[in-house]
Amino acid sequence: MTDILTRWKRRAGLSCLVAGMITLAGPAAAGETTYDPLEGFNRAMFAVNEGLDTVAIKPIAQAYDFVVPLPAKAGVGDFFGNIADVRNVLNNALQGKLAEAGSDLGRLLINSTVGIFGLFDVASELGLEKHDEDFGQTLAVWGWDSSNFLFWPLIGPRTVRDTGGWIVDVYTDPTWYTLNKSVATRNSLVALLYVDVRASLLPSDKVVEEAALDKYAYVRDAYLQRRRNQIFDGSPPRLQDVLD
Amino acid sequence: MKKLIVLVFAALFATLVLAQEAPDVLVKRVTEEVLDIVRQDKNIQNGDSRKAIELVDAKVIPHFNFAHMTALALGKEWRKASPQQQQQLTAEFKTLLVRTYSNALTSYKNQRVIFKPFRMNPGDSDVQVRTEVDQPGNKPVQLDYSLEKLDAGWKVYDVNVAGISLVTNYREQFGQEIRNGGIDGLIKTVAAKNKSLEGNPAKAAGK
């Protein structure tokens, strides 16, 4: 009974969030600079995140990067990469990319067994390429192609669409879902994933710091370009060249 | 005298061959030359930005078209700039790009560059050369170059890292500066940014 109740509560929470998302989404962005109507809020959150990063997150990621030897780090990356293949199978299928879904399912089976619970990416060695997809990309393929930008503390840059997509990704991620029974294990895994992702971004910190005239705008536009690239699976239609 | 004539012809021939070098061959050759040097240069690996910039200046810069890059970064505003403004901005933007992205070489850790299959039609004058950077313990990163055919040979006018154009990623920031202080304001801002990076001795020495 309590189980049903918590599940119902969670679902209600999710629908509230989705409803919130839709309200936030507002009219679709059309012009060049209208994709960031919440810039004031976003810049404030960006500042909060920069503070958190400087004080806590970056030092932890640096310590992790320094202490953990490369083979172990590669194992951590492969382990979470294997879990992410669950999401890849699901979203490739939802986008009608059945060959890719099948190939990623093959990856998942091989890496979970021969690759010892995903600690080794044997499938890539065998030439099975990974096809990264998430629910935000699925929503884009389904037609929600432009969405306003949002910056969250801790989670970082997203769009309204990708925030909704991210929530669905979390709900379909075995790390959060099937490990619900052991909260401690789940929380440690989520923390490890978080630190691992942050550590993988360390080399680009200096480049962004030096390259950007306005770090917020630089990060925002880089995020939006990268998402566009992901949605079009690495070959987005080329934007018109002003000199042509 | 005869020797000199032979030398001149040899030089002419060499330029001709270089000019005709196919875009994918060019990218591959320059990438391998640069990586060979970085692999052997402990100073660059230890973060010596100045040496990295020297390397990029010598090997990479001749194959880039910075005027086109600056025009791309500016968008529509490029046509409104005077030739002199265009020149000044190109010079400052070049300094910024070279400095910041040369630094990427100093974080070299046994990355491998894989060249994707290249397709091009005989008459093409605008192509993309696609590569992937594989790094141990990390996801591979997509690295694509856009090249155009000029009289002087193929020149790179855009670089995409993981789908992010290092050039057009500046468009909004440049637009913002132009709205605030016009093209001259933008030139001043980029110049100031370059000065601040130069003026930091820790960064210049790579310590």
Interface residues (C-beta under 8 A of the other chain):
Chain A: E32 T33 L70 P71 K73 A74 G77 G81 S200 P203 K206 V207 E210 A211 A212 L213 D214 A217 Y218 R220 D221 A222 Q225 R226 R228 N229 Q230 G234 P236 L239 D241 V242 L243
Chain B: H68 A71 L72 L74 G75 K76 W78 R79 L96 L97 R99 T100 Y101 N103 A104 S107 P136 G137 N138 K139 Q142 N160 A162 G163 I164 S165 L166 T168 N169 Y170 R171 E172 Q173 F174 G175 Q176 E177 T189 V190 K193 L197 K203
